[in-house]
Amino acid sequence: MSTAPKYQPHYTVDDYQHWQGDWELWNGVAIAMGPSPFGRHAQLVGQLAKILGVAIDATDCDAAVLVEIDWIISRDTILRPDLTVICGPAPERHVENVPALVVEILSPSTRDRDRTFKKEIYQREGVRWYLIVDPDKETLLALKLQDGEYQPVPHSDTLLIDICGTCSLNVKVDRLFH
């Protein structure tokens, strides 16, 4: 059996709060985030934030759309989704409760981890909706948590998303890539 784990550092939120640069913390392991996203990635984050915001406003839902905010899951796990929707007002600092919805925009450096590791964490933590946007293919994969596992939700121009108990959002997906 390897002794390497004995020598690997195990970081916590307290350590994370003192670091320079952009990081995530996965079960105590520091994960460097890539440089700021390219224009297309940033444009899609902004466009989807606007689309979700309009849908929330149309239903008078008590929810907030947040871009690139830390979600503190536990003492040794912090993720920063591209976009997060929470029930209630925006927090003073970081998100500490389970979001209603998270979005990841795929990029060459994050494609694999967004589709595997982050998906597993979001599912395990009970995030009801996980949207994965592929800018290269111009697709949006909508996953809804059902019986503890994500199931794909078919959609066309509009995606119906239920959040925060009583809110039913009509999300205009056809506006995302235009």
Order of alpha helices (4+ residues) and beta strands (2+ residues): alpha-alpha-beta-beta-alpha-beta-beta-beta-beta-beta-alpha-alpha-beta-beta-beta-beta-beta
